[in-house]
Amino acid sequence: MPYFSFLLPITSHYSFLLPFIFYYFSLLHCYNNFSLPLCFTFFISFVFLFFIFI
């Protein structure tokens, strides 16, 4: 995920989100060709969490 690593500074404030982000983006790469609405759902939930904890 090099294209999103710049969005997430590795600090104590964000470190608990890292496993979820790796999990979500691994799911995105697996299901990208099969379920595009699922892809958008994961992306929107990630952006929502990111702007809450920023």
Secondary structure, 3 states (H helix, E strand, C coil): CCCCHHHCCCCCCCHHHHHHHHHHHHHHHHHCCCCHHHHHHHHHHHHHHHHHCC
